[in-house]
Amino acid sequence: MYSCPNCGASITSNDLFCQTCGLDLTKTQPPQFTKSSDRTNEYRGYIQILGYVEMVFGVLSLIIGVFAAIIAVFIPILMLQGIAADDLGSSTEIIAVFVGVIVFIVALLFLIFGIAQIVYGRRLLQHKSSGRTGTMVIGALHLFDIPFGTAFGAAALYILSRPEAIDLFEG
């Protein structure tokens, strides 16, 4: 497998034109083709950076999850603290518990997401295909996390979908 000298897309030695950019490959001499495996080493560094950044995001998600879980426990207590015992109505207690449960569910989501990020970041560093797949899924979810998550998600999806990166996970 070769890469187009103009755009880097995967091409074969039999192609007359690049399917991506339309470069006339008949005018390009074969020694100018770059083997995809030559650029694979360049992507090792990118993948390593992605793995570490994903693990850092995972640790941050765990910290946020722990704090949210602690807050979820104290929200009902704080909401009901200033209310006299005879003023407590069932609607006030239900709202306090409901808010606490919602915050606790958000905390669990952060904890699960953080654990997944750490696990897939480690697998990415080990060049396991499950790490690539998991990081791409997490990267797609990060696209909605503006601005840093969007940058990470876009970079992860771009780098991990390149043929040079795919070669690292197949071999």
C-alpha positions as a printed NumPy array, in Angstrom:
array([[  0.   ,   0.   ,   0.   ],
       [  1.309,   3.463,  -0.903],
       [  0.382,   7.025,  -0.022],
       [ -0.396,   9.774,  -2.501],
       [  2.536,  12.241,  -2.601],
       [  0.064,  15.138,  -2.703],
       [ -2.558,  14.344,  -0.029],
       [ -1.339,  11.162,   1.708],
       [ -4.399,   9.065,   0.792],
       [ -3.94 ,   5.326,   0.308],
       [ -3.251,   4.299,  -3.28 ],
       [ -1.995,   1.174,  -5.028],
       [  0.81 ,   0.952,  -7.549],
       [ -1.817,   0.294, -10.292],
       [ -3.804,   3.517,  -9.7  ],
       [ -3.628,   6.126, -12.452],
       [ -5.242,   8.915, -10.386],
       [ -5.582,   9.539,  -6.667],
       [ -9.182,   8.853,  -5.615],
       [ -9.051,  11.681,  -3.06 ],
       [ -7.286,  14.647,  -4.664],
       [ -7.247,  13.605,  -8.353],
       [ -3.461,  13.791,  -8.757],
       [ -2.304,  12.274, -12.058],
       [ -0.115,   9.437, -10.796],
       [  1.14 ,   8.603, -14.308],
       [  3.247,  11.784, -14.206],
       [  4.681,  10.879, -10.818],
       [  7.611,   8.529, -10.908],
       [  7.324,   5.44 ,  -8.702],
       [ 10.305,   6.31 ,  -6.479],
       [  8.398,   9.405,  -5.348],
       [  5.65 ,   7.263,  -3.867],
       [  5.87 ,   7.12 ,  -0.132],
       [  5.178,   3.806,   1.484],
       [  2.466,   4.021,   4.061],
       [  4.674,   2.149,   6.548],
       [  7.32 ,   4.907,   6.304],
       [  4.861,   7.391,   7.765],
       [  3.641,   4.924,  10.392],
       [  6.488,   5.86 ,  12.739],
       [  5.329,   9.467,  12.605],
       [  1.902,   8.38 ,  13.84 ],
       [  3.336,   6.44 ,  16.797],
       [  4.03 ,   9.76 ,  18.515],
       [  0.588,  11.12 ,  17.738],
       [ -1.045,   7.994,  19.138],
       [  1.076,   8.175,  22.265],
       [ -0.002,  11.787,  22.85 ],
       [ -3.656,  10.816,  22.283],
       [ -3.346,   7.995,  24.804],
       [ -1.903,  10.231,  27.51 ],
       [ -4.379,  13.051,  26.888],
       [ -7.252,  10.578,  27.056],
       [ -5.986,   9.245,  30.372],
       [ -5.669,  12.801,  31.761],
       [ -9.263,  13.504,  30.681],
       [-10.226,  10.252,  32.424],
       [ -8.618,  11.314,  35.708],
       [-10.354,  14.698,  35.49 ],
       [-13.688,  12.943,  34.878],
       [-13.104,  10.749,  37.93 ],
       [-12.359,  13.788,  40.102],
       [-15.493,  15.565,  38.879],
       [-17.505,  12.361,  39.452],
       [-16.301,  11.994,  43.042],
       [-17.088,  15.626,  43.858],
       [-20.513,  15.354,  42.225],
       [-21.258,  12.191,  44.245],
       [-20.327,  13.984,  47.465],
       [-22.517,  16.947,  46.491],
       [-25.381,  14.576,  45.631],
       [-25.343,  13.225,  49.167],
       [-25.423,  16.67 ,  50.768],
       [-27.916,  18.415,  48.448],
       [-31.049,  17.008,  50.164],
       [-29.596,  17.782,  53.58 ],
       [-28.743,  21.357,  52.621],
       [-32.08 ,  21.93 ,  50.893],
       [-34.049,  20.777,  53.929],
       [-31.788,  22.277,  56.605],
       [-33.33 ,  25.735,  56.882],
       [-36.921,  24.511,  56.813],
       [-38.719,  24.041,  60.122],
       [-40.064,  20.583,  60.861],
       [-43.7  ,  21.715,  60.742],
       [-43.132,  23.453,  57.355],
       [-41.788,  20.339,  55.691],
       [-44.181,  19.166,  53.072],
       [-43.981,  16.108,  50.937],
       [-43.292,  18.185,  47.813],
       [-40.243,  19.853,  49.394],
       [-38.796,  16.53 ,  50.469],
       [-39.49 ,  14.94 ,  47.083],
       [-37.8  ,  17.812,  45.228],
       [-34.745,  17.628,  47.509],
       [-34.382,  13.888,  47.005],
       [-35.048,  14.19 ,  43.246],
       [-32.299,  16.797,  42.825],
       [-29.92 ,  14.616,  44.857],
       [-30.692,  11.57 ,  42.698],
       [-30.193,  13.51 ,  39.443],
       [-26.821,  14.841,  40.622],
       [-25.828,  11.32 ,  41.731],
       [-26.703,   9.896,  38.282],
       [-24.549,  12.593,  36.659],
       [-21.751,  11.668,  39.072],
       [-22.021,   7.997,  38.065],
       [-21.841,   8.943,  34.384],
       [-18.671,  10.943,  35.005],
       [-17.165,   8.035,  36.943],
       [-18.005,   5.48 ,  34.233],
       [-16.771,   7.776,  31.468],
       [-13.549,   8.475,  33.394],
       [-12.83 ,   4.786,  33.9  ],
       [-13.489,   4.086,  30.216],
       [-11.132,   6.888,  29.18 ],
       [ -8.324,   5.569,  31.368],
       [ -8.804,   1.984,  30.147],
       [ -8.967,   2.905,  26.451],
       [ -6.102,   5.401,  26.777],
       [ -3.914,   2.63 ,  28.197],
       [ -4.988,   0.214,  25.45 ],
       [ -4.219,   2.889,  22.868],
       [ -0.691,   3.191,  24.253],
       [ -0.345,  -0.589,  23.921],
       [ -1.55 ,  -0.4  ,  20.272],
       [ -4.499,  -2.698,  20.904],
       [ -7.321,  -2.466,  18.373],
       [ -9.881,  -2.128,  21.171],
       [ -8.027,   0.992,  22.299],
       [ -8.343,   2.486,  18.824],
       [-12.053,   1.658,  18.599],
       [-12.808,   2.862,  22.126],
       [-10.867,   6.077,  21.646],
       [-12.729,   6.791,  18.418],
       [-16.083,   6.326,  20.196],
       [-14.98 ,   8.516,  23.098],
       [-13.568,  11.046,  20.613],
       [-16.934,  11.219,  18.87 ],
       [-18.629,  11.858,  22.233],
       [-16.03 ,  14.519,  23.054],
       [-17.002,  16.502,  19.957],
       [-19.874,  17.94 ,  22.004],
       [-17.555,  18.981,  24.862],
       [-16.574,  22.464,  23.661],
       [-13.723,  23.614,  23.376],
       [-11.095,  21.135,  24.637],
       [-13.135,  18.001,  24.105],
       [-13.964,  19.079,  20.578],
       [-10.282,  19.556,  19.782],
       [ -9.413,  16.172,  21.305],
       [-12.301,  14.425,  19.563],
       [-11.478,  15.865,  16.157],
       [ -7.778,  15.037,  16.54 ],
       [ -8.519,  11.507,  17.739],
       [-10.92 ,  10.784,  14.901],
       [ -8.555,  12.223,  12.284],
       [ -5.384,  10.519,  13.523],
       [ -6.94 ,   7.124,  14.252],
       [ -8.709,   6.946,  10.886],
       [ -5.497,   7.5  ,   8.885],
       [ -4.054,   4.429,   7.101],
       [ -0.724,   4.912,   8.889],
       [ -2.421,   4.608,  12.273],
       [ -4.543,   1.665,  11.166],
       [ -1.321,  -0.158,  10.165],
       [ -0.071,   0.181,  13.756],
       [ -3.127,  -1.591,  15.121],
       [ -3.293,  -4.365,  12.536],
       [  0.291,  -5.543,  12.811]])
